[in-house]
Amino acid sequence: MARNNENNFALLSDEPILESERTDHLEFKHTAGVLARAALYTDSPITIGVFGNWGSGKTSLMRLMWKIVDCEGQGDNAAVAVWFNAWQYEREEHLIVPLIATIARDIKKKQEQWEEKLSLNDEVGDAARKALNIMKVGGKKVHDALRSVLYGVSMKGKLGVPLLGELEISASMKNMIERYEAVTQDTLMARSLYFDAFDQLRELSHDKDIKKPQIVVFIDDLDRCFPEQAVRFLESVKLVLHQPRFSFVLGIYPQIVEEFIRNKYAAQYPMAAATAASRDDDELRSRMNNYLDYFNDYLGKIVQVRHYVPERRPDQMQGYIRRLLDEAGVTSEFLVKGISEKDLLELIAEVGKRSPREIVRKINGLIVKWRIAKSEKSDAEPYDLLAGLINETILDRVTKGRHEYEQFLHLLEMTTGEDDSTTYGRNLAEALEKTQNATYHGERISMLKKDMGAENIHTMTSLIEILEKDEHLCNVLNSRPGYKWLSDKKYREEMRETYEEKPYSEEARKNIRKTKKESLLPQEPDTHVPEDFEHIIQGLRMAPIPAGEFNMGSEDGDDNEKPIHLVKLDRFEISSTPVTQAQYKAVMGANPSYFKEKGHPVENVSWNDAMVFCEQLTKLAKGKRRFTLPTEAQWEYACRAGMTTPFNTGENLTTEQANYNGNYPYRNNPKGKYLKKTTRVGSYPPNEWGLYDMHGNVWEWCMDWYGEKNYDECNKKGSVENPAGPETGSTRVLRGGSWSRSGQRCRSAYRYNCNPGSRYDFIGFRLVFVP
């Protein structure tokens, strides 16, 4: 039942099931039933691994399993369910010691519980009587055998056991472990060293004449211990307690243990040893692969049954979040008019990374900040909490490296004209409001696209592209609070400051409000600086390209480069280098590049992103310049700079002249360097017209749609003037090759193409404008 949030300031608990009165919100009961009964009714030794990331619900699943074993382990199926929190004993050098003490304690406690039920004259009392008969004989013998391992005659020590006080125990087992480790580092190999100490337990476990209880041990939080300690513990458990009538359930994040094992292996089995034992490289490679296969599946040698805690189905996760919101008393604050419950719950799931624990923490964080904001201002909107979720949603995507969302935020704040009255955010809100009659997501997106004006079309296209790919965000924004968040820049900034984990500094807030930003880069190689242009964006240099004609294409290249045809072009100007990361961020507010380095070209940008950049830069130029991408013909003409050879460097291109994959040189030329990344623009010599990086570094978007037979059509005309490519198409042209491609693909005539929405770490662009 929802609680009055005006009077209640309690937060949600992230405790697992059965703790703090938490119920099975995650619907683990069916999984728990199958796994628990496997541990309960399997006579032979078995270890079940409950695997999953932190916060995925491992402990909750194991708690349910423990409850089932504890309830069903009655009568002839007498069982003792033991819960051992490994992290609680992290200071113990040998975790096996407190584990055995805990098992012995719980056997005794279980016997006492059944003795209390003997007075009940019903099925419960009868089941307790049968179980107690097993415990008095077999249970006592197991208990005594475990105590004999712990209580020796050598050095005395003290071990604190919760709920039991301090037991005085022998350190003999520790001594044996330490002596053993001095002999060998593999505790699974030399069981004979322990044979005398564990002989009683081993013989008892295999004695079928003595009926014994099933001991089901749940070991939790092992992944919170140091990996080396966890591995030592697992090996000790396998050595000491891998006995009939013992079952283990391990809650663990497997990657931590397996990574430690691989690192340990690499340190103890150096490459030199494997090399010495191998006759040639093939045998060495085979030997190393076999070793790695063994250690990659280390846990497979210990765990017989693996169960990865699955991500909850959408309906299960939504039900879980719905109950959390109701428990916190904030459902009505989120589900305001116009918001679909499904979209809301899905956004919360995404922000919480679909991790039950992370979802609780995210909701708690939003609630705390919202309550603080409400107490600080009297005019708090009822849907400020939802605005906080929108901020969290976009921030979550940005932190995952999806820089298009960072760019999305920046574009919302840009103005559509030279005045500051209307922003793209307001335009988008108004456009969304007109789609109220849409019956499905695709129809809404189609309506948005039709409503776009001809002016600044690429900027609006970029914003709509985000909503098209992110249906849940689109649906939440398509509401009264969503319209306010989009259209009210001041409100959006206020919500950002309220809800973000690290509020923006004053300097950062100023940067958000600015549409004119300065690059931190030093000046790039000089070619031509237009009058009154330097204030727009520092470091951008435009090279004048004279009007002229040239033969476009190559008869020695691929089929799409043929036939060679005559092209005539008017004068234009082109940027001397690809657009840099700092220049892009100065205009777009984000740097999407994979290789983030000073002076390097921006990459990981789509054709649409490049066109938005051109629109915004044109706006900053206040009508003095109209920037766009070069046509395919302009690009090749500028690249050749009067040359008719495959490259503007001549018949060959070396890695001293351009950044490309030197493992694949042009034709039969010698191999060169392969840097495996972009380089600073202007690092290699320019062509005759002062243009840098026309070959290699990053592919460059061109304005044209790609046409496979476009050259045939141009050739039929004899000559063409200022060609702009096909009128329609599905992909856009790329030119110039990149750091990851061969010398062949860097040729002046080489044609490539890609979906205009694609983003890769080898694609960038440069600018042109026609005077």
Rosetta blueprint (number, residue, H / E / L):
1 M L
2 A L
3 R L
4 N L
5 N L
6 E L
7 N L
8 N L
9 F L
10 A L
11 L L
12 L L
13 S L
14 D L
15 E L
16 P L
17 I L
18 L L
19 E L
20 S L
21 E L
22 R L
23 T L
24 D L
25 H L
26 L L
27 E L
28 F L
29 K H
30 H H
31 T H
32 A H
33 G H
34 V H
35 L H
36 A H
37 R H
38 A H
39 A H
40 L H
41 Y H
42 T L
43 D L
44 S L
45 P L
46 I E
47 T E
48 I E
49 G E
50 V E
51 F E
52 G L
53 N L
54 W L
55 G L
56 S L
57 G L
58 K H
59 T H
60 S H
61 L H
62 M H
63 R H
64 L H
65 M H
66 W H
67 K H
68 I H
69 V H
70 D H
71 C H
72 E H
73 G L
74 Q L
75 G H
76 D H
77 N H
78 A L
79 A E
80 V E
81 A E
82 V E
83 W E
84 F E
85 N E
86 A H
87 W H
88 Q H
89 Y H
90 E L
91 R L
92 E L
93 E L
94 H L
95 L L
96 I H
97 V H
98 P H
99 L H
100 I H
101 A H
102 T H
103 I H
104 A H
105 R H
106 D H
107 I H
108 K H
109 K H
110 K H
111 Q H
112 E H
113 Q H
114 W H
115 E H
116 E H
117 K H
118 L L
119 S L
120 L L
121 N L
122 D L
123 E H
124 V H
125 G H
126 D H
127 A H
128 A H
129 R H
130 K H
131 A H
132 L H
133 N H
134 I H
135 M H
136 K H
137 V H
138 G H
139 G H
140 K H
141 K H
142 V H
143 H H
144 D H
145 A H
146 L H
147 R H
148 S H
149 V H
150 L H
151 Y L
152 G L
153 V L
154 S L
155 M L
156 K E
157 G E
158 K E
159 L E
160 G E
161 V E
162 P L
163 L L
164 L L
165 G E
166 E E
167 L E
168 E E
169 I E
170 S E
171 A L
172 S H
173 M H
174 K H
175 N H
176 M H
177 I H
178 E H
179 R H
180 Y H
181 E H
182 A H
183 V H
184 T L
185 Q L
186 D L
187 T L
188 L L
189 M L
190 A L
191 R H
192 S H
193 L H
194 Y H
195 F H
196 D H
197 A H
198 F H
199 D H
200 Q H
201 L H
202 R H
203 E H
204 L H
205 S H
206 H H
207 D L
208 K L
209 D L
210 I L
211 K L
212 K L
213 P L
214 Q E
215 I E
216 V E
217 V E
218 F E
219 I E
220 D E
221 D L
222 L H
223 D H
224 R H
225 C L
226 F L
227 P H
228 E H
229 Q H
230 A H
231 V H
232 R H
233 F H
234 L H
235 E H
236 S H
237 V H
238 K H
239 L H
240 V H
241 L H
242 H L
243 Q L
244 P L
245 R L
246 F E
247 S E
248 F E
249 V E
250 L E
251 G E
252 I E
253 Y L
254 P H
255 Q H
256 I H
257 V H
258 E H
259 E H
260 F H
261 I H
262 R H
263 N H
264 K H
265 Y H
266 A H
267 A H
268 Q H
269 Y L
270 P L
271 M H
272 A H
273 A H
274 A H
275 T H
276 A H
277 A L
278 S L
279 R L
280 D L
281 D H
282 D H
283 E H
284 L H
285 R H
286 S H
287 R H
288 M H
289 N H
290 N H
291 Y H
292 L H
293 D H
294 Y H
295 F H
296 N H
297 D L
298 Y H
299 L H
300 G H
301 K H
302 I L
303 V L
304 Q L
305 V E
306 R E
307 H E
308 Y E
309 V L
310 P L
311 E L
312 R L
313 R L
314 P H
315 D H
316 Q H
317 M H
318 Q H
319 G H
320 Y H
321 I H
322 R H
323 R H
324 L H
325 L H
326 D H
327 E H
328 A H
329 G L
330 V L
331 T H
332 S H
333 E H
334 F H
335 L L
336 V L
337 K L
338 G L
339 I L
340 S L
341 E H
342 K H
343 D H
344 L H
345 L H
346 E H
347 L H
348 I H
349 A H
350 E H
351 V H
352 G L
353 K L
354 R L
355 S L
356 P H
357 R H
358 E H
359 I H
360 V H
361 R H
362 K H
363 I H
364 N H
365 G H
366 L H
367 I H
368 V H
369 K H
370 W H
371 R H
372 I H
373 A H
374 K H
375 S H
376 E H
377 K L
378 S L
379 D L
380 A L
381 E L
382 P L
383 Y L
384 D H
385 L H
386 L H
387 A H
388 G H
389 L H
390 I H
391 N H
392 E H
393 T H
394 I H
395 L H
396 D H
397 R H
398 V H
399 T H
400 K L
401 G L
402 R L
403 H H
404 E H
405 Y H
406 E H
407 Q H
408 F H
409 L H
410 H H
411 L H
412 L H
413 E H
414 M L
415 T E
416 T L
417 G L
418 E L
419 D L
420 D L
421 S L
422 T L
423 T E
424 Y H
425 G H
426 R H
427 N H
428 L H
429 A H
430 E H
431 A H
432 L H
433 E H
434 K L
435 T L
436 Q L
437 N L
438 A L
439 T L
440 Y L
441 H H
442 G H
443 E H
444 R H
445 I H
446 S H
447 M H
448 L H
449 K H
450 K H
451 D L
452 M L
453 G L
454 A L
455 E L
456 N L
457 I H
458 H H
459 T H
460 M H
461 T H
462 S H
463 L H
464 I H
465 E H
466 I H
467 L H
468 E H
469 K H
470 D L
471 E H
472 H H
473 L H
474 C H
475 N H
476 V H
477 L H
478 N L
479 S L
480 R H
481 P H
482 G H
483 Y H
484 K H
485 W H
486 L H
487 S H
488 D L
489 K H
490 K H
491 Y H
492 R H
493 E H
494 E H
495 M H
496 R H
497 E H
498 T H
499 Y H
500 E L
501 E L
502 K L
503 P L
504 Y L
505 S L
506 E H
507 E H
508 A H
509 R H
510 K H
511 N H
512 I H
513 R H
514 K L
515 T L
516 K L
517 K L
518 E L
519 S L
520 L L
521 L L
522 P L
523 Q L
524 E L
525 P L
526 D L
527 T L
528 H L
529 V L
530 P L
531 E L
532 D L
533 F L
534 E L
535 H L
536 I L
537 I L
538 Q L
539 G L
540 L L
541 R L
542 M E
543 A E
544 P E
545 I E
546 P L
547 A L
548 G E
549 E E
550 F E
551 N E
552 M E
553 G L
554 S L
555 E L
556 D L
557 G L
558 D L
559 D H
560 N H
561 E H
562 K L
563 P L
564 I L
565 H E
566 L E
567 V E
568 K E
569 L E
570 D L
571 R L
572 F E
573 E E
574 I E
575 S E
576 S L
577 T L
578 P L
579 V L
580 T E
581 Q H
582 A H
583 Q H
584 Y H
585 K H
586 A H
587 V H
588 M H
589 G L
590 A L
591 N L
592 P L
593 S L
594 Y L
595 F L
596 K L
597 E L
598 K L
599 G L
600 H L
601 P E
602 V L
603 E L
604 N L
605 V L
606 S L
607 W H
608 N H
609 D H
610 A H
611 M H
612 V H
613 F H
614 C H
615 E H
616 Q H
617 L H
618 T H
619 K H
620 L H
621 A L
622 K L
623 G L
624 K L
625 R L
626 R L
627 F L
628 T E
629 L L
630 P L
631 T L
632 E H
633 A H
634 Q H
635 W H
636 E H
637 Y H
638 A H
639 C H
640 R H
641 A L
642 G L
643 M L
644 T L
645 T L
646 P L
647 F E
648 N L
649 T L
650 G E
651 E L
652 N L
653 L L
654 T L
655 T L
656 E L
657 Q L
658 A L
659 N E
660 Y L
661 N L
662 G L
663 N L
664 Y L
665 P L
666 Y L
667 R L
668 N L
669 N L
670 P L
671 K L
672 G L
673 K L
674 Y L
675 L L
676 K L
677 K L
678 T L
679 T L
680 R L
681 V L
682 G L
683 S L
684 Y L
685 P L
686 P L
687 N L
688 E L
689 W L
690 G L
691 L L
692 Y L
693 D L
694 M L
695 H L
696 G E
697 N L
698 V L
699 W E
700 E E
701 W E
702 C E
703 M E
704 D E
705 W E
706 Y L
707 G L
708 E L
709 K L
710 N H
711 Y H
712 D H
713 E H
714 C H
715 N H
716 K H
717 K L
718 G L
719 S E
720 V E
721 E E
722 N L
723 P L
724 A L
725 G L
726 P L
727 E L
728 T L
729 G L
730 S L
731 T L
732 R E
733 V E
734 L E
735 R E
736 G L
737 G L
738 S L
739 W L
740 S L
741 R L
742 S L
743 G L
744 Q H
745 R H
746 C H
747 R L
748 S L
749 A L
750 Y L
751 R L
752 Y E
753 N E
754 C E
755 N L
756 P L
757 G L
758 S L
759 R L
760 Y L
761 D L
762 F L
763 I E
764 G E
765 F L
766 R L
767 L L
768 V E
769 F E
770 V L
771 P L
